[in-house]
Amino acid sequence: MTTVHTLASGSSGNAAVLSCGDTHLLIDAGISCRRITAALKELGLTPADLTAILITHTHSDHISGLNTLLKKTICPLLATPRTCRELSCRVEGIDPRLMGLDGPITLGEIDMQPIPTSHDAPGSCGWRLDTESGSVGFLTDTGYVTDEALDLLPGVDFVILESNHDVESLCSGPYPYYLKQRILGLQGHLCNEDAAQFAVTLVENGANDIVLAHLSRDNNTPAMALNAVAAALDGTGLAPELSVAPRDTVGPCHIVRRRALCKR
């Protein structure tokens, strides 16, 4: 059985855990080591149980807990080669733990592949993770859905998908102009409408469980994100599970499995 839990999701910190048998992957470490350890305990795990830590990119809301966490586990860190170089400059003594990936590998019971994203962090990526139970996609922190994501993610059964902001709320909100332009730019974040469009593609290709993630606290709400994606999915005639990752708490258990989608 393959399970996924989000531990935190949003601009204040991001982390998730995928477990398949005895293989346990932490995806990002953007909250404190104390919070990661407490969240793992809720799942019956400790940092020492981690098989590997996957890093999407080096912004602080994805690596802020990493330095301390590395003292509690001996597992390797997997990222793109460019992200590995960035981590090498930021975290002393990390080099022996780094595994730079530019293609697929198998670790334990999981086949994994980084997926280039478009973000203002060198080497940023999403992930596709394939297990016997089903396949998982992670796509956040990208200004648009890259060609690689369009190629590699359709066919996954479960996906954590960025739905960062409502464009109207962002444009009319209090953020300074330069920050609005950054978020709206090609190296920024996915808006609700772009997430909805890609969700349709994913569902039409078999995705049966979608978790919307990395929602802006100031420029979005769970209701706005859910409504935008649900409205787009209505046209497919299919009814996947659709939810929003909690911002500051451990999310529910998502069991990854291949199953026929219910028709509306």
Buried (B, 14 or more C-beta within 10 A) or exposed (E): EBBBBBBBBBBBBBBBBBBBBEBBBBBBBBBBBEBBBEBBEEBEBEBEBBBBBBBBBBBEBBBBBBBBBBEBBEBBBBBBBBBBBBBBEEBEEBEEBBBBBEEEEEBBBBBBBBBBBBBBBEBBBBBBBBBEBBBBBBBBBBBBBBEBBEEBBBEBBBBBBBBBBBBEBBEEBEBEEEEBEBBBBEBBBBBBBBBBBBBBBBBBEBBBBBBBBBBBEEBBBBEBBBBBBBEBBEEBEBBBEBBBBBBEEBBEEBEBBEEEBEEE
